[in-house]
């Protein structure tokens, strides 16, 4: 197997995730797109771990998974709070701090 | 190059799973129903776990299934359920100027693809049978050896996230 095929799959997932973050209005959908980005990062880490014959990439991927789980928990709690205060989670309506 | 070096079965498996993942990821960012997007995301995450198995990272694959497909997706479905009663298609899930995101991500994909193909070309991964199989023991020695301090920091991150999520979501 080529190294580049895993890296290219990661690149595709990353760009789809970036599109989702930029294009989506719903906060939950933006969090889902962030998950796509984090998974592409993990794919890259594991591909390089396999390429270099080193275990460090696996360790980093595990840490990324744990941080992503924490991020989703806090992110969804914040979304819930915003929904309770505003009755909406459309990100373009949350423009109070816009200069 | 001998035929056995080509790993035909692994490559076919990679192609099928990769295609499935890309289609599902595109559905995640284009579908008009939040619950359907979460279910498409399950396919992407499971496909990622399968790719980790192809890269002979069994423990990460299992963790991916447990944490992402098990826990994170339940959180997403709960979040969807708690923030909107509406089940079904919605017309306005996209920003007003979502069209700009298409050329941005396409340009980014083009640049990344160019750099990757230029940098790695036809470099091959070591075959699973000839590379040193990494047992989980080595992984745990790595986590609890040189990466012990990040591990401690990570447990504090998780603790803070748990407390923070409770504090934020509490009703008073």
Boltz contact constraints between the chains, C-beta under 6 A:
constraints:
  - contact:
      token1: [A, 1]
      token2: [B, 7]
      max_distance: 6.0
  - contact:
      token1: [A, 1]
      token2: [B, 10]
      max_distance: 6.0
  - contact:
      token1: [A, 1]
      token2: [B, 125]
      max_distance: 6.0
  - contact:
      token1: [A, 2]
      token2: [B, 124]
      max_distance: 6.0
  - contact:
      token1: [A, 3]
      token2: [B, 120]
      max_distance: 6.0
  - contact:
      token1: [A, 3]
      token2: [B, 123]
      max_distance: 6.0
  - contact:
      token1: [A, 3]
      token2: [B, 125]
      max_distance: 6.0
  - contact:
      token1: [A, 4]
      token2: [B, 116]
      max_distance: 6.0
  - contact:
      token1: [A, 4]
      token2: [B, 120]
      max_distance: 6.0
  - contact:
      token1: [A, 7]
      token2: [B, 116]
      max_distance: 6.0
  - contact:
      token1: [A, 9]
      token2: [B, 18]
      max_distance: 6.0
  - contact:
      token1: [A, 11]
      token2: [B, 112]
      max_distance: 6.0
  - contact:
      token1: [A, 12]
      token2: [B, 22]
      max_distance: 6.0
  - contact:
      token1: [A, 13]
      token2: [B, 25]
      max_distance: 6.0
  - contact:
      token1: [A, 15]
      token2: [B, 105]
      max_distance: 6.0
  - contact:
      token1: [A, 15]
      token2: [B, 108]
      max_distance: 6.0
  - contact:
      token1: [A, 15]
      token2: [B, 109]
      max_distance: 6.0
  - contact:
      token1: [A, 16]
      token2: [B, 25]
      max_distance: 6.0
  - contact:
      token1: [A, 16]
      token2: [B, 29]
      max_distance: 6.0
  - contact:
      token1: [A, 18]
      token2: [B, 105]
      max_distance: 6.0
  - contact:
      token1: [A, 19]
      token2: [B, 29]
      max_distance: 6.0
  - contact:
      token1: [A, 19]
      token2: [B, 101]
      max_distance: 6.0
  - contact:
      token1: [A, 19]
      token2: [B, 105]
      max_distance: 6.0
  - contact:
      token1: [A, 20]
      token2: [B, 29]
      max_distance: 6.0
  - contact:
      token1: [A, 22]
      token2: [B, 101]
      max_distance: 6.0
  - contact:
      token1: [A, 23]
      token2: [B, 94]
      max_distance: 6.0
  - contact:
      token1: [A, 23]
      token2: [B, 95]
      max_distance: 6.0
  - contact:
      token1: [A, 23]
      token2: [B, 98]
      max_distance: 6.0
  - contact:
      token1: [A, 23]
      token2: [B, 101]
      max_distance: 6.0
  - contact:
      token1: [A, 25]
      token2: [B, 93]
      max_distance: 6.0
  - contact:
      token1: [A, 25]
      token2: [B, 94]
      max_distance: 6.0
  - contact:
      token1: [A, 25]
      token2: [B, 95]
      max_distance: 6.0
  - contact:
      token1: [A, 26]
      token2: [B, 93]
      max_distance: 6.0
  - contact:
      token1: [A, 28]
      token2: [B, 34]
      max_distance: 6.0
  - contact:
      token1: [A, 28]
      token2: [B, 79]
      max_distance: 6.0
  - contact:
      token1: [A, 28]
      token2: [B, 80]
      max_distance: 6.0
  - contact:
      token1: [A, 32]
      token2: [B, 28]
      max_distance: 6.0
  - contact:
      token1: [A, 32]
      token2: [B, 37]
      max_distance: 6.0
  - contact:
      token1: [A, 32]
      token2: [B, 41]
      max_distance: 6.0
  - contact:
      token1: [A, 36]
      token2: [B, 25]
      max_distance: 6.0
  - contact:
      token1: [A, 39]
      token2: [B, 48]
      max_distance: 6.0
  - contact:
      token1: [A, 46]
      token2: [B, 52]
      max_distance: 6.0
  - contact:
      token1: [A, 46]
      token2: [B, 55]
      max_distance: 6.0
  - contact:
      token1: [A, 46]
      token2: [B, 57]
      max_distance: 6.0
  - contact:
      token1: [A, 50]
      token2: [B, 55]
      max_distance: 6.0
  - contact:
      token1: [A, 50]
      token2: [B, 125]
      max_distance: 6.0
  - contact:
      token1: [A, 51]
      token2: [B, 125]
      max_distance: 6.0
  - contact:
      token1: [A, 53]
      token2: [B, 131]
      max_distance: 6.0
  - contact:
      token1: [A, 55]
      token2: [B, 134]
      max_distance: 6.0
  - contact:
      token1: [A, 55]
      token2: [B, 138]
      max_distance: 6.0
  - contact:
      token1: [A, 55]
      token2: [B, 139]
      max_distance: 6.0
  - contact:
      token1: [A, 55]
      token2: [B, 142]
      max_distance: 6.0
  - contact:
      token1: [A, 58]
      token2: [B, 57]
      max_distance: 6.0
  - contact:
      token1: [A, 58]
      token2: [B, 60]
      max_distance: 6.0
  - contact:
      token1: [A, 58]
      token2: [B, 139]
      max_distance: 6.0
  - contact:
      token1: [A, 59]
      token2: [B, 142]
      max_distance: 6.0
  - contact:
      token1: [A, 59]
      token2: [B, 143]
      max_distance: 6.0
  - contact:
      token1: [A, 59]
      token2: [B, 147]
      max_distance: 6.0
  - contact:
      token1: [A, 61]
      token2: [B, 60]
      max_distance: 6.0
  - contact:
      token1: [A, 63]
      token2: [B, 154]
      max_distance: 6.0
  - contact:
      token1: [A, 65]
      token2: [B, 63]
      max_distance: 6.0
  - contact:
      token1: [A, 65]
      token2: [B, 67]
      max_distance: 6.0
  - contact:
      token1: [A, 66]
      token2: [B, 154]
      max_distance: 6.0
  - contact:
      token1: [A, 69]
      token2: [B, 67]
      max_distance: 6.0
  - contact:
      token1: [A, 70]
      token2: [B, 157]
      max_distance: 6.0
  - contact:
      token1: [A, 70]
      token2: [B, 158]
      max_distance: 6.0
  - contact:
      token1: [A, 70]
      token2: [B, 161]
      max_distance: 6.0
  - contact:
      token1: [A, 72]
      token2: [B, 72]
      max_distance: 6.0
  - contact:
      token1: [A, 72]
      token2: [B, 75]
      max_distance: 6.0
  - contact:
      token1: [A, 73]
      token2: [B, 161]
      max_distance: 6.0
  - contact:
      token1: [A, 73]
      token2: [B, 165]
      max_distance: 6.0
  - contact:
      token1: [A, 74]
      token2: [B, 161]
      max_distance: 6.0
  - contact:
      token1: [A, 74]
      token2: [B, 164]
      max_distance: 6.0
  - contact:
      token1: [A, 74]
      token2: [B, 165]
      max_distance: 6.0
  - contact:
      token1: [A, 76]
      token2: [B, 75]
      max_distance: 6.0
  - contact:
      token1: [A, 76]
      token2: [B, 79]
      max_distance: 6.0
  - contact:
      token1: [A, 77]
      token2: [B, 165]
      max_distance: 6.0
  - contact:
      token1: [A, 77]
      token2: [B, 168]
      max_distance: 6.0
  - contact:
      token1: [A, 77]
      token2: [B, 169]
      max_distance: 6.0
  - contact:
      token1: [A, 78]
      token2: [B, 168]
      max_distance: 6.0
  - contact:
      token1: [A, 80]
      token2: [B, 82]
      max_distance: 6.0
  - contact:
      token1: [A, 80]
      token2: [B, 169]
      max_distance: 6.0
  - contact:
      token1: [A, 81]
      token2: [B, 168]
      max_distance: 6.0
  - contact:
      token1: [A, 83]
      token2: [B, 83]
      max_distance: 6.0
  - contact:
      token1: [A, 89]
      token2: [B, 83]
      max_distance: 6.0
  - contact:
      token1: [A, 92]
      token2: [B, 95]
      max_distance: 6.0
